Structures are given as C-alpha cells and as structure tokens.
Amino acid sequence: MVTNILSRDISRGKDHLIVKGYSTTFVRKCIQSISFCGAGFFLFFVSYMNSYESALVCMTTAIAFCAFHHSAISVNVQDIAPDYAGSVFGLMNTAGAIPGFIGVYVAGYLLERWKSWGVVFNMTSAVCFTGCLTFTLFGTGQKVV
C-alpha cells in the first residue's frame, strides 16, 4: 500500500523536475539511485536488528524504497526505445526474472552453508548497490533505438 502511494507522488515529483529543466537521464539516475541505495541500506541493516519490530520496519522501508523504481528504470524503456518499448520491456522483464530463480538457489545455499539470513540480506544489499553503480555509469534517458 505504501509503495502504491509513494509511486504516485514520486512520479509527480519526477515530472516536476523534468519540467523544471533537468534532463531525463539525470532524473532517472537520481531516482533509481535513491531506490537502490535506500533498499540496499535497509536490507543490510535488517540482519543487525535485535527485535522482530525493528526488522519489520527495516524490511518495510526497504520495500518502500522500491517505489522509486517505478519512476526510473521501469519507465526508462519508453525513453530509450519508444517505438519498441513493449518488446524491450518484455526482454527486460525476462532478464529480470533470471535472478528470481537463481536467487532462490543461492539463498538456499547460503542458508545451508552459513545458517544465517544475514548473509542473504547482505548479498541482496550488495546486488542493490551494484545495480546502482551500473545504472549510474551506463544508464541513459535518451532515445537509443
């Protein structure tokens, strides 16, 4: 529920920044950085929480930061390939689904090996920070195709 409300408000803020003259690339990179870094930060710290309530707050906040994603990478495909957005979005989702089944295997292995969810959350946090760095370095909001 929080993600839906935040997505709407973040989209309005994003549009406001673009109307103010900020480039689409700059806005997309900033918003996606907030998403990845916010989620990564709270996923990292969830393993250090001592109570159920504090861990729940960390997880909820990490998921809330994913709302920023809807105004950045999710709509970025329409910027880079407006004539082929549907096909590119399908390829993007296919590539994005791969970690969904590989991640289950890796998480199971890490849990079996280390007997700790902290390792799984820290790995997921590292993936978030790596994604932030990758999109910041290589992402664009300009038409490519």
N, CA, C and O atoms as a GROMACS GRO file, in nm:
protein
  580
    1MET      N    1   0.082  -0.118   0.000
    1MET     CA    2   0.000   0.000   0.000
    1MET      C    3   0.088   0.125   0.000
    1MET      O    4   0.062   0.220  -0.074
    2VAL      N    5   0.191   0.125   0.083
    2VAL     CA    6   0.280   0.240   0.090
    2VAL      C    7   0.350   0.261  -0.044
    2VAL      O    8   0.367   0.374  -0.090
    3THR      N    9   0.390   0.151  -0.107
    3THR     CA   10   0.458   0.160  -0.236
    3THR      C   11   0.369   0.224  -0.342
    3THR      O   12   0.416   0.306  -0.422
    4ASN      N   13   0.241   0.189  -0.343
    4ASN     CA   14   0.149   0.249  -0.441
    4ASN      C   15   0.134   0.398  -0.422
    4ASN      O   16   0.137   0.474  -0.519
    5ILE      N   17   0.119   0.442  -0.298
    5ILE     CA   18   0.106   0.584  -0.269
    5ILE      C   19   0.235   0.658  -0.304
    5ILE      O   20   0.232   0.763  -0.368
    6LEU      N   21   0.348   0.602  -0.262
    6LEU     CA   22   0.476   0.665  -0.292
    6LEU      C   23   0.503   0.672  -0.442
    6LEU      O   24   0.554   0.773  -0.491
    7SER      N   25   0.469   0.567  -0.515
    7SER     CA   26   0.492   0.565  -0.660
    7SER      C   27   0.422   0.682  -0.728
    7SER      O   28   0.481   0.748  -0.814
    8ARG      N   29   0.298   0.708  -0.689
    8ARG     CA   30   0.223   0.820  -0.746
    8ARG      C   31   0.291   0.953  -0.716
    8ARG      O   32   0.308   1.036  -0.806
    9ASP      N   33   0.329   0.974  -0.590
    9ASP     CA   34   0.389   1.101  -0.552
    9ASP      C   35   0.529   1.119  -0.611
    9ASP      O   36   0.566   1.230  -0.649
   10ILE      N   37   0.604   1.012  -0.618
   10ILE     CA   38   0.738   1.019  -0.677
   10ILE      C   39   0.728   1.050  -0.826
   10ILE      O   40   0.809   1.126  -0.879
   11SER      N   41   0.630   0.992  -0.893
   11SER     CA   42   0.611   1.020  -1.036
   11SER      C   43   0.580   1.167  -1.058
   11SER      O   44   0.630   1.228  -1.153
   12ARG      N   45   0.498   1.224  -0.973
   12ARG     CA   46   0.468   1.368  -0.984
   12ARG      C   47   0.594   1.450  -0.962
   12ARG      O   48   0.619   1.546  -1.035
   13GLY      N   49   0.673   1.414  -0.862
   13GLY     CA   50   0.797   1.485  -0.836
   13GLY      C   51   0.895   1.473  -0.951
   13GLY      O   52   0.963   1.569  -0.987
   14LYS      N   53   0.903   1.354  -1.009
   14LYS     CA   54   0.990   1.330  -1.124
   14LYS      C   55   0.949   1.418  -1.241
   14LYS      O   56   1.033   1.481  -1.305
   15ASP      N   57   0.820   1.421  -1.269
   15ASP     CA   58   0.770   1.504  -1.379
   15ASP      C   59   0.799   1.652  -1.354
   15ASP      O   60   0.834   1.726  -1.446
   16HIS      N   61   0.786   1.694  -1.230
   16HIS     CA   62   0.815   1.833  -1.194
   16HIS      C   63   0.962   1.867  -1.222
   16HIS      O   64   0.991   1.975  -1.274
   17LEU      N   65   1.052   1.777  -1.187
   17LEU     CA   66   1.194   1.801  -1.212
   17LEU      C   67   1.224   1.811  -1.362
   17LEU      O   68   1.303   1.895  -1.404
   18ILE      N   69   1.162   1.726  -1.441
   18ILE     CA   70   1.184   1.729  -1.586
   18ILE      C   71   1.129   1.858  -1.645
   18ILE      O   72   1.193   1.918  -1.731
   19VAL      N   73   1.012   1.902  -1.599
   19VAL     CA   74   0.955   2.029  -1.646
   19VAL      C   75   1.043   2.147  -1.606
   19VAL      O   76   1.053   2.245  -1.680
   20LYS      N   77   1.108   2.138  -1.489
   20LYS     CA   78   1.198   2.244  -1.442
   20LYS      C   79   1.326   2.254  -1.525
   20LYS      O   80   1.400   2.352  -1.513
   21GLY      N   81   1.351   2.154  -1.611
   21GLY     CA   82   1.467   2.161  -1.698
   21GLY      C   83   1.576   2.058  -1.674
   21GLY      O   84   1.676   2.055  -1.746
   22TYR      N   85   1.558   1.975  -1.573
   22TYR     CA   86   1.657   1.869  -1.550
   22TYR      C   87   1.643   1.765  -1.660
   22TYR      O   88   1.532   1.736  -1.705
   23SER      N   89   1.755   1.708  -1.703
   23SER     CA   90   1.749   1.609  -1.810
   23SER      C   91   1.683   1.481  -1.760
   23SER      O   92   1.687   1.448  -1.642
   24THR      N   93   1.621   1.411  -1.853
   24THR     CA   94   1.556   1.285  -1.820
   24THR      C   95   1.658   1.187  -1.763
   24THR      O   96   1.629   1.114  -1.668
   25THR      N   97   1.778   1.184  -1.821
   25THR     CA   98   1.882   1.094  -1.772
   25THR      C   99   1.917   1.125  -1.627
   25THR      O  100   1.926   1.034  -1.544
   26PHE      N  101   1.936   1.253  -1.596
   26PHE     CA  102   1.971   1.293  -1.459
   26PHE      C  103   1.862   1.252  -1.360
   26PHE      O  104   1.890   1.197  -1.254
   27VAL      N  105   1.738   1.280  -1.396
   27VAL     CA  106   1.625   1.248  -1.307
   27VAL      C  107   1.614   1.097  -1.287
   27VAL      O  108   1.597   1.051  -1.174
   28ARG      N  109   1.623   1.020  -1.396
   28ARG     CA  110   1.613   0.874  -1.384
   28ARG      C  111   1.725   0.819  -1.295
   28ARG      O  112   1.701   0.734  -1.209
   29LYS      N  113   1.846   0.868  -1.316
   29LYS     CA  114   1.959   0.819  -1.237
   29LYS      C  115   1.945   0.855  -1.090
   29LYS      O  116   1.975   0.773  -1.003
   30CYS      N  117   1.902   0.976  -1.061
   30CYS     CA  118   1.884   1.017  -0.921
   30CYS      C  119   1.777   0.934  -0.851
   30CYS      O  120   1.798   0.884  -0.740
   31ILE      N  121   1.664   0.919  -0.917
   31ILE     CA  122   1.554   0.844  -0.855
   31ILE      C  123   1.590   0.697  -0.838
   31ILE      O  124   1.559   0.638  -0.734
   32GLN      N  125   1.655   0.638  -0.938
   32GLN     CA  126   1.693   0.498  -0.926
   32GLN      C  127   1.801   0.480  -0.820
   32GLN      O  128   1.803   0.378  -0.752
   33SER      N  129   1.891   0.576  -0.807
   33SER     CA  130   1.993   0.568  -0.702
   33SER      C  131   1.929   0.570  -0.564
   33SER      O  132   1.971   0.497  -0.475
   34ILE      N  133   1.827   0.653  -0.547
   34ILE     CA  134   1.756   0.656  -0.420
   34ILE      C  135   1.692   0.520  -0.394
   34ILE      O  136   1.696   0.469  -0.281
   35SER      N  137   1.633   0.460  -0.497
   35SER     CA  138   1.569   0.330  -0.483
   35SER      C  139   1.670   0.222  -0.443
   35SER      O  140   1.652   0.153  -0.343
   36PHE      N  141   1.775   0.209  -0.522
   36PHE     CA  142   1.873   0.104  -0.495
   36PHE      C  143   1.946   0.125  -0.363
   36PHE      O  144   1.960   0.032  -0.285
   37CYS      N  145   1.991   0.247  -0.338
   37CYS     CA  146   2.069   0.273  -0.216
   37CYS      C  147   1.982   0.264  -0.091
   37CYS      O  148   2.026   0.212   0.011
   38GLY      N  149   1.859   0.316  -0.099
   38GLY     CA  150   1.770   0.306   0.017
   38GLY      C  151   1.738   0.161   0.050
   38GLY      O  152   1.746   0.120   0.166
   39ALA      N  153   1.700   0.084  -0.052
   39ALA     CA  154   1.669  -0.057  -0.030
   39ALA      C  155   1.794  -0.132   0.019
   39ALA      O  156   1.786  -0.211   0.112
   40GLY      N  157   1.908  -0.106  -0.044
   40GLY     CA  158   2.032  -0.172  -0.004
   40GLY      C  159   2.071  -0.142   0.139
   40GLY      O  160   2.115  -0.230   0.212
   41PHE      N  161   2.056  -0.016   0.179
   41PHE     CA  162   2.090   0.026   0.314
   41PHE      C  163   2.006  -0.049   0.417
   41PHE      O  164   2.059  -0.104   0.513
   42PHE      N  165   1.874  -0.050   0.397
   42PHE     CA  166   1.787  -0.115   0.495
   42PHE      C  167   1.796  -0.267   0.490
   42PHE      O  168   1.779  -0.332   0.593
   43LEU      N  169   1.823  -0.325   0.373
   43LEU     CA  170   1.845  -0.470   0.367
   43LEU      C  171   1.973  -0.509   0.440
   43LEU      O  172   1.980  -0.615   0.502
   44PHE      N  173   2.074  -0.424   0.432
   44PHE     CA  174   2.199  -0.452   0.503
   44PHE      C  175   2.175  -0.451   0.654
   44PHE      O  176   2.223  -0.539   0.726
   45PHE      N  177   2.101  -0.352   0.701
   45PHE     CA  178   2.084  -0.338   0.845
   45PHE      C  179   1.978  -0.430   0.906
   45PHE      O  180   1.973  -0.446   1.027
   46VAL      N  181   1.893  -0.490   0.823
   46VAL     CA  182   1.791  -0.578   0.878
   46VAL      C  183   1.854  -0.696   0.952
   46VAL      O  184   1.798  -0.745   1.050
   47SER      N  185   1.968  -0.741   0.906
   47SER     CA  186   2.032  -0.856   0.971
   47SER      C  187   2.095  -0.820   1.106
   47SER      O  188   2.133  -0.909   1.182
   48TYR      N  189   2.104  -0.693   1.137
   48TYR     CA  190   2.162  -0.650   1.264
   48TYR      C  191   2.056  -0.606   1.365
   48TYR      O  192   2.089  -0.560   1.474
   49MET      N  193   1.930  -0.621   1.329
   49MET     CA  194   1.822  -0.583   1.420
   49MET      C  195   1.803  -0.691   1.527
   49MET      O  196   1.817  -0.810   1.500
   50ASN      N  197   1.771  -0.647   1.647
   50ASN     CA  198   1.758  -0.739   1.759
   50ASN      C  199   1.614  -0.776   1.792
   50ASN      O  200   1.590  -0.864   1.875
   51SER      N  201   1.519  -0.710   1.728
   51SER     CA  202   1.380  -0.742   1.757
   51SER      C  203   1.302  -0.760   1.627
   51SER      O  204   1.341  -0.711   1.521
   52TYR      N  205   1.192  -0.830   1.640
   52TYR     CA  206   1.104  -0.851   1.526
   52TYR      C  207   1.055  -0.718   1.470
   52TYR      O  208   1.051  -0.697   1.349
   53GLU      N  209   1.016  -0.629   1.560
   53GLU     CA  210   0.960  -0.500   1.518
   53GLU      C  211   1.060  -0.417   1.439
   53GLU      O  212   1.025  -0.361   1.336
   54SER      N  213   1.184  -0.410   1.486
   54SER     CA  214   1.284  -0.331   1.415
   54SER      C  215   1.320  -0.395   1.280
   54SER      O  216   1.344  -0.324   1.182
   55ALA      N  217   1.324  -0.528   1.276
   55ALA     CA  218   1.350  -0.596   1.148
   55ALA      C  219   1.235  -0.572   1.051
   55ALA      O  220   1.257  -0.553   0.932
   56LEU      N  221   1.113  -0.572   1.102
   56LEU     CA  222   0.996  -0.546   1.019
   56LEU      C  223   0.999  -0.404   0.962
   56LEU      O  224   0.965  -0.383   0.846
   57VAL      N  225   1.038  -0.309   1.045
   57VAL     CA  226   1.049  -0.170   0.998
   57VAL      C  227   1.154  -0.160   0.888
   57VAL      O  228   1.132  -0.093   0.787
   58CYS      N  229   1.268  -0.226   0.907
   58CYS     CA  230   1.374  -0.223   0.805
   58CYS      C  231   1.326  -0.285   0.674
   58CYS      O  232   1.349  -0.230   0.567
   59MET      N  233   1.260  -0.399   0.683
   59MET     CA  234   1.213  -0.466   0.560
   59MET      C  235   1.106  -0.383   0.491
   59MET      O  236   1.106  -0.370   0.368
   60THR      N  237   1.014  -0.326   0.568
   60THR     CA  238   0.909  -0.244   0.511
   60THR      C  239   0.967  -0.120   0.444
   60THR      O  240   0.923  -0.080   0.336
   61THR      N  241   1.065  -0.060   0.507
   61THR     CA  242   1.129   0.059   0.450
   61THR      C  243   1.207   0.023   0.324
   61THR      O  244   1.206   0.099   0.227
   62ALA      N  245   1.274  -0.091   0.325
   62ALA     CA  246   1.346  -0.136   0.204
   62ALA      C  247   1.249  -0.154   0.088
   62ALA      O  248   1.278  -0.113  -0.024
   63ILE      N  249   1.136  -0.214   0.115
   63ILE     CA  250   1.035  -0.234   0.010
   63ILE      C  251   0.976  -0.101  -0.034
   63ILE      O  252   0.946  -0.081  -0.152
   64ALA      N  253   0.958  -0.008   0.060
   64ALA     CA  254   0.905   0.124   0.026
   64ALA      C  255   0.999   0.197  -0.070
   64ALA      O  256   0.953   0.268  -0.159
   65PHE      N  257   1.128   0.180  -0.052
   65PHE     CA  258   1.224   0.244  -0.143
   65PHE      C  259   1.212   0.189  -0.285
   65PHE      O  260   1.253   0.255  -0.380
   66CYS      N  261   1.158   0.070  -0.298
   66CYS     CA  262   1.137   0.014  -0.432
   66CYS      C  263   1.033   0.092  -0.511
   66CYS      O  264   1.026   0.079  -0.633
   67ALA      N  265   0.953   0.174  -0.443
   67ALA     CA  266   0.855   0.260  -0.512
   67ALA      C  267   0.926   0.357  -0.606
   67ALA      O  268   0.870   0.394  -0.709
   68PHE      N  269   1.047   0.397  -0.572
   68PHE     CA  270   1.121   0.488  -0.659
   68PHE      C  271   1.153   0.422  -0.793
   68PHE      O  272   1.168   0.489  -0.895
   69HIS      N  273   1.164   0.290  -0.790
   69HIS     CA  274   1.196   0.213  -0.910
   69HIS      C  275   1.093   0.234  -1.020
   69HIS      O  276   1.127   0.236  -1.139
   70HIS      N  277   0.966   0.250  -0.982
   70HIS     CA  278   0.858   0.265  -1.080
   70HIS      C  279   0.869   0.395  -1.160
   70HIS      O  280   0.811   0.405  -1.268
   71SER      N  281   0.943   0.492  -1.108
   71SER     CA  282   0.959   0.619  -1.179
   71SER      C  283   1.096   0.630  -1.245
   71SER      O  284   1.133   0.737  -1.294
   72ALA      N  285   1.170   0.523  -1.247
   72ALA     CA  286   1.305   0.528  -1.304
   72ALA      C  287   1.322   0.418  -1.408
   72ALA      O  288   1.285   0.436  -1.523
   73ILE      N  289   1.377   0.305  -1.370
   73ILE     CA  290   1.407   0.200  -1.466
   73ILE      C  291   1.280   0.144  -1.530
   73ILE      O  292   1.281   0.113  -1.649
   74SER      N  293   1.172   0.130  -1.455
   74SER     CA  294   1.050   0.072  -1.511
   74SER      C  295   0.997   0.151  -1.630
   74SER      O  296   0.945   0.093  -1.725
   75VAL      N  297   1.009   0.282  -1.626
   75VAL     CA  298   0.959   0.364  -1.737
   75VAL      C  299   1.071   0.407  -1.831
   75VAL      O  300   1.045   0.467  -1.935
   76ASN      N  301   1.193   0.377  -1.795
   76ASN     CA  302   1.308   0.416  -1.876
   76ASN      C  303   1.305   0.354  -2.016
   76ASN      O  304   1.358   0.412  -2.110
   77VAL      N  305   1.246   0.239  -2.029
   77VAL     CA  306   1.238   0.171  -2.158
   77VAL      C  307   1.162   0.257  -2.259
   77VAL      O  308   1.192   0.252  -2.378
   78GLN      N  309   1.066   0.335  -2.214
   78GLN     CA  310   0.992   0.423  -2.304
   78GLN      C  311   1.078   0.541  -2.351
   78GLN      O  312   1.052   0.600  -2.456
   79ASP      N  313   1.180   0.574  -2.272
   79ASP     CA  314   1.273   0.680  -2.312
   79ASP      C  315   1.373   0.629  -2.415
   79ASP      O  316   1.400   0.697  -2.514
   80ILE      N  317   1.426   0.511  -2.392
   80ILE     CA  318   1.536   0.464  -2.477
   80ILE      C  319   1.489   0.396  -2.605
   80ILE      O  320   1.563   0.392  -2.703
   81ALA      N  321   1.366   0.343  -2.607
   81ALA     CA  322   1.315   0.274  -2.727
   81ALA      C  323   1.165   0.296  -2.740
   81ALA      O  324   1.088   0.201  -2.726
   82PRO      N  325   1.122   0.418  -2.767
   82PRO     CA  326   0.978   0.445  -2.769
   82PRO      C  327   0.900   0.363  -2.872
   82PRO      O  328   0.785   0.328  -2.847
   83ASP      N  329   0.959   0.333  -2.986
   83ASP     CA  330   0.889   0.256  -3.089
   83ASP      C  331   0.885   0.107  -3.059
   83ASP      O  332   0.801   0.035  -3.114
   84TYR      N  333   0.973   0.060  -2.973
   84TYR     CA  334   0.984  -0.082  -2.942
   84TYR      C  335   0.972  -0.108  -2.792
   84TYR      O  336   1.021  -0.210  -2.742
   85ALA      N  337   0.906  -0.018  -2.721
   85ALA     CA  338   0.902  -0.025  -2.574
   85ALA      C  339   0.844  -0.157  -2.524
   85ALA      O  340   0.896  -0.213  -2.427
   86GLY      N  341   0.738  -0.206  -2.587
   86GLY     CA  342   0.677  -0.332  -2.542
   86GLY      C  343   0.772  -0.450  -2.552
   86GLY      O  344   0.784  -0.530  -2.460
   87SER      N  345   0.840  -0.460  -2.666
   87SER     CA  346   0.935  -0.571  -2.686
   87SER      C  347   1.054  -0.559  -2.593
   87SER      O  348   1.098  -0.658  -2.534
   88VAL      N  349   1.108  -0.439  -2.580
   88VAL     CA  350   1.224  -0.418  -2.493
   88VAL      C  351   1.185  -0.443  -2.347
   88VAL      O  352   1.262  -0.502  -2.271
   89PHE      N  353   1.066  -0.399  -2.308
   89PHE     CA  354   1.020  -0.422  -2.172
   89PHE      C  355   1.005  -0.572  -2.145
   89PHE      O  356   1.039  -0.619  -2.036
   90GLY      N  357   0.956  -0.647  -2.244
   90GLY     CA  358   0.945  -0.792  -2.230
   90GLY      C  359   1.082  -0.857  -2.212
   90GLY      O  360   1.098  -0.945  -2.128
   91LEU      N  361   1.180  -0.814  -2.291
   91LEU     CA  362   1.317  -0.866  -2.276
   91LEU      C  363   1.375  -0.828  -2.140
   91LEU      O  364   1.443  -0.908  -2.075
   92MET      N  365   1.348  -0.706  -2.099
   92MET     CA  366   1.398  -0.657  -1.970
   92MET      C  367   1.338  -0.740  -1.856
   92MET      O  368   1.410  -0.777  -1.763
   93ASN      N  369   1.209  -0.769  -1.862
   93ASN     CA  370   1.146  -0.850  -1.758
   93ASN      C  371   1.195  -0.994  -1.761
   93ASN      O  372   1.208  -1.057  -1.656
   94THR      N  373   1.221  -1.046  -1.880
   94THR     CA  374   1.276  -1.181  -1.890
   94THR      C  375   1.413  -1.188  -1.823
   94THR      O  376   1.441  -1.279  -1.745
   95ALA      N  377   1.498  -1.090  -1.854
   95ALA     CA  378   1.630  -1.086  -1.791
   95ALA      C  379   1.617  -1.065  -1.641
   95ALA      O  380   1.695  -1.120  -1.563
   96GLY      N  381   1.519  -0.986  -1.600
   96GLY     CA  382   1.498  -0.960  -1.458
   96GLY      C  383   1.443  -1.079  -1.382
   96GLY      O  384   1.456  -1.087  -1.260
   97ALA      N  385   1.380  -1.172  -1.453
   97ALA     CA  386   1.325  -1.291  -1.387
   97ALA      C  387   1.433  -1.394  -1.356
   97ALA      O  388   1.415  -1.478  -1.267
   98ILE      N  389   1.543  -1.390  -1.427
   98ILE     CA  390   1.651  -1.488  -1.406
   98ILE      C  391   1.700  -1.487  -1.261
   98ILE      O  392   1.715  -1.594  -1.203
   99PRO      N  393   1.726  -1.369  -1.201
   99PRO     CA  394   1.766  -1.372  -1.059
   99PRO      C  395   1.658  -1.429  -0.968
   99PRO      O  396   1.687  -1.472  -0.856
  100GLY      N  397   1.532  -1.429  -1.014
  100GLY     CA  398   1.424  -1.484  -0.933
  100GLY      C  399   1.439  -1.631  -0.905
  100GLY      O  400   1.409  -1.677  -0.795
  101PHE      N  401   1.486  -1.707  -1.004
  101PHE     CA  402   1.505  -1.850  -0.976
  101PHE      C  403   1.648  -1.881  -0.937
  101PHE      O  404   1.670  -1.975  -0.861
  102ILE      N  405   1.745  -1.809  -0.986
  102ILE     CA  406   1.884  -1.832  -0.942
  102ILE      C  407   1.900  -1.786  -0.797
  102ILE      O  408   1.970  -1.850  -0.718
  103GLY      N  409   1.834  -1.674  -0.763
  103GLY     CA  410   1.842  -1.622  -0.627
  103GLY      C  411   1.790  -1.717  -0.523
  103GLY      O  412   1.843  -1.723  -0.412
  104VAL      N  413   1.686  -1.793  -0.556
  104VAL     CA  414   1.632  -1.892  -0.462
  104VAL      C  415   1.738  -1.999  -0.434
  104VAL      O  416   1.758  -2.038  -0.319
  105TYR      N  417   1.804  -2.045  -0.539
  105TYR     CA  418   1.909  -2.144  -0.521
  105TYR      C  419   2.024  -2.088  -0.436
  105TYR      O  420   2.071  -2.153  -0.343
  106VAL      N  421   2.068  -1.967  -0.471
  106VAL     CA  422   2.180  -1.905  -0.398
  106VAL      C  423   2.141  -1.881  -0.252
  106VAL      O  424   2.221  -1.908  -0.162
  107ALA      N  425   2.021  -1.830  -0.229
  107ALA     CA  426   1.976  -1.807  -0.091
  107ALA      C  427   1.973  -1.939  -0.013
  107ALA      O  428   2.016  -1.944   0.102
  108GLY      N  429   1.922  -2.044  -0.075
  108GLY     CA  430   1.920  -2.175  -0.009
  108GLY      C  431   2.059  -2.225   0.023
  108GLY      O  432   2.084  -2.277   0.132
  109TYR      N  433   2.150  -2.208  -0.072
  109TYR     CA  434   2.289  -2.249  -0.049
  109TYR      C  435   2.350  -2.170   0.066
  109TYR      O  436   2.413  -2.228   0.155
  110LEU      N  437   2.332  -2.038   0.065
  110LEU     CA  438   2.389  -1.955   0.170
  110LEU      C  439   2.330  -1.988   0.307
  110LEU      O  440   2.402  -1.991   0.407
  111LEU      N  441   2.201  -2.014   0.311
  111LEU     CA  442   2.138  -2.052   0.438
  111LEU      C  443   2.191  -2.186   0.487
  111LEU      O  444   2.215  -2.204   0.606
  112GLU      N  445   2.208  -2.280   0.395
  112GLU     CA  446   2.260  -2.411   0.432
  112GLU      C  447   2.405  -2.401   0.481
  112GLU      O  448   2.446  -2.466   0.577
  113ARG      N  449   2.481  -2.318   0.411
  113ARG     CA  450   2.625  -2.304   0.442
  113ARG      C  451   2.649  -2.223   0.568
  113ARG      O  452   2.728  -2.264   0.654
  114TRP      N  453   2.582  -2.107   0.582
  114TRP     CA  454   2.612  -2.013   0.690
  114TRP      C  455   2.508  -2.014   0.802
  114TRP      O  456   2.532  -1.958   0.909
  115LYS      N  457   2.393  -2.076   0.777
  115LYS     CA  458   2.286  -2.082   0.878
  115LYS      C  459   2.244  -1.944   0.927
  115LYS      O  460   2.215  -1.924   1.045
  116SER      N  461   2.242  -1.847   0.833
  116SER     CA  462   2.210  -1.710   0.872
  116SER      C  463   2.141  -1.636   0.758
  116SER      O  464   2.188  -1.635   0.645
  117TRP      N  465   2.027  -1.574   0.790
  117TRP     CA  466   1.961  -1.489   0.692
  117TRP      C  467   2.040  -1.361   0.668
  117TRP      O  468   2.026  -1.298   0.564
  118GLY      N  469   2.124  -1.323   0.764
  118GLY     CA  470   2.204  -1.202   0.749
  118GLY      C  471   2.291  -1.206   0.624
  118GLY      O  472   2.308  -1.104   0.557
  119VAL      N  473   2.345  -1.322   0.594
  119VAL     CA  474   2.428  -1.337   0.475
  119VAL      C  475   2.344  -1.314   0.349
  119VAL      O  476   2.390  -1.251   0.254
  120VAL      N  477   2.222  -1.366   0.349
  120VAL     CA  478   2.133  -1.350   0.234
  120VAL      C  479   2.096  -1.203   0.216
  120VAL      O  480   2.100  -1.150   0.105
  121PHE      N  481   2.061  -1.136   0.326
  121PHE     CA  482   2.025  -0.994   0.317
  121PHE      C  483   2.145  -0.909   0.275
  121PHE      O  484   2.129  -0.814   0.199
  122ASN      N  485   2.263  -0.942   0.325
  122ASN     CA  486   2.383  -0.866   0.286
  122ASN      C  487   2.416  -0.886   0.139
  122ASN      O  488   2.457  -0.792   0.071
  123MET      N  489   2.396  -1.008   0.088
  123MET     CA  490   2.419  -1.033  -0.054
  123MET      C  491   2.318  -0.953  -0.138
  123MET      O  492   2.354  -0.893  -0.239
  124THR      N  493   2.193  -0.952  -0.095
  124THR     CA  494   2.090  -0.877  -0.167
  124THR      C  495   2.122  -0.728  -0.163
  124THR      O  496   2.101  -0.657  -0.262
  125SER      N  497   2.171  -0.681  -0.052
  125SER     CA  498   2.212  -0.541  -0.039
  125SER      C  499   2.326  -0.510  -0.136
  125SER      O  500   2.326  -0.404  -0.200
  126ALA      N  501   2.421  -0.600  -0.147
  126ALA     CA  502   2.532  -0.581  -0.241
  126ALA      C  503   2.483  -0.575  -0.385
  126ALA      O  504   2.534  -0.497  -0.465
  127VAL      N  505   2.383  -0.658  -0.418
  127VAL     CA  506   2.324  -0.654  -0.552
  127VAL      C  507   2.260  -0.518  -0.577
  127VAL      O  508   2.273  -0.462  -0.686
  128CYS      N  509   2.192  -0.463  -0.477
  128CYS     CA  510   2.131  -0.330  -0.491
  128CYS      C  511   2.236  -0.223  -0.519
  128CYS      O  512   2.219  -0.141  -0.608
  129PHE      N  513   2.345  -0.224  -0.442
  129PHE     CA  514   2.449  -0.124  -0.461
  129PHE      C  515   2.520  -0.141  -0.595
  129PHE      O  516   2.559  -0.043  -0.659
  130THR      N  517   2.539  -0.266  -0.638
  130THR     CA  518   2.598  -0.292  -0.770
  130THR      C  519   2.507  -0.242  -0.880
  130THR      O  520   2.554  -0.184  -0.978
  131GLY      N  521   2.377  -0.265  -0.866
  131GLY     CA  522   2.280  -0.214  -0.964
  131GLY      C  523   2.282  -0.062  -0.971
  131GLY      O  524   2.271  -0.005  -1.079
  132CYS      N  525   2.295   0.002  -0.857
  132CYS     CA  526   2.302   0.149  -0.853
  132CYS      C  527   2.423   0.198  -0.930
  132CYS      O  528   2.413   0.288  -1.013
  133LEU      N  529   2.537   0.138  -0.903
  133LEU     CA  530   2.659   0.178  -0.972
  133LEU      C  531   2.649   0.153  -1.122
  133LEU      O  532   2.689   0.238  -1.202
  134THR      N  533   2.596   0.038  -1.160
  134THR     CA  534   2.583   0.005  -1.302
  134THR      C  535   2.491   0.102  -1.374
  134THR      O  536   2.526   0.151  -1.482
  135PHE      N  537   2.372   0.130  -1.317
  135PHE     CA  538   2.279   0.221  -1.384
  135PHE      C  539   2.334   0.364  -1.385
  135PHE      O  540   2.313   0.437  -1.482
  136THR      N  541   2.403   0.403  -1.280
  136THR     CA  542   2.460   0.538  -1.277
  136THR      C  543   2.568   0.554  -1.385
  136THR      O  544   2.577   0.660  -1.447
  137LEU      N  545   2.647   0.452  -1.406
  137LEU     CA  546   2.753   0.460  -1.506
  137LEU      C  547   2.703   0.444  -1.650
  137LEU      O  548   2.751   0.513  -1.740
  138PHE      N  549   2.607   0.354  -1.671
  138PHE     CA  550   2.570   0.318  -1.808
  138PHE      C  551   2.428   0.355  -1.848
  138PHE      O  552   2.395   0.350  -1.967
  139GLY      N  553   2.344   0.392  -1.754
  139GLY     CA  554   2.205   0.422  -1.785
  139GLY      C  555   2.190   0.553  -1.861
  139GLY      O  556   2.276   0.641  -1.852
  140THR      N  557   2.081   0.565  -1.934
  140THR     CA  558   2.051   0.688  -2.006
  140THR      C  559   1.901   0.708  -2.015
  140THR      O  560   1.823   0.613  -2.001
  141GLY      N  561   1.862   0.830  -2.038
  141GLY     CA  562   1.723   0.862  -2.059
  141GLY      C  563   1.699   0.911  -2.200
  141GLY      O  564   1.591   0.961  -2.233
  142GLN      N  565   1.801   0.898  -2.284
  142GLN     CA  566   1.793   0.944  -2.422
  142GLN      C  567   1.753   0.829  -2.514
  142GLN      O  568   1.777   0.712  -2.483
  143LYS      N  569   1.693   0.863  -2.624
  143LYS     CA  570   1.650   0.763  -2.721
  143LYS      C  571   1.773   0.692  -2.778
  143LYS      O  572   1.868   0.756  -2.825
  144VAL      N  573   1.770   0.559  -2.775
  144VAL     CA  574   1.879   0.477  -2.827
  144VAL      C  575   1.834   0.410  -2.958
  144VAL      O  576   1.909   0.407  -3.056
  145VAL      N  577   1.713   0.357  -2.958
  145VAL     CA  578   1.659   0.287  -3.075
  145VAL      C  579   1.536   0.358  -3.123
  145VAL      O  580   1.474   0.315  -3.221
   0.00000   0.00000   0.00000
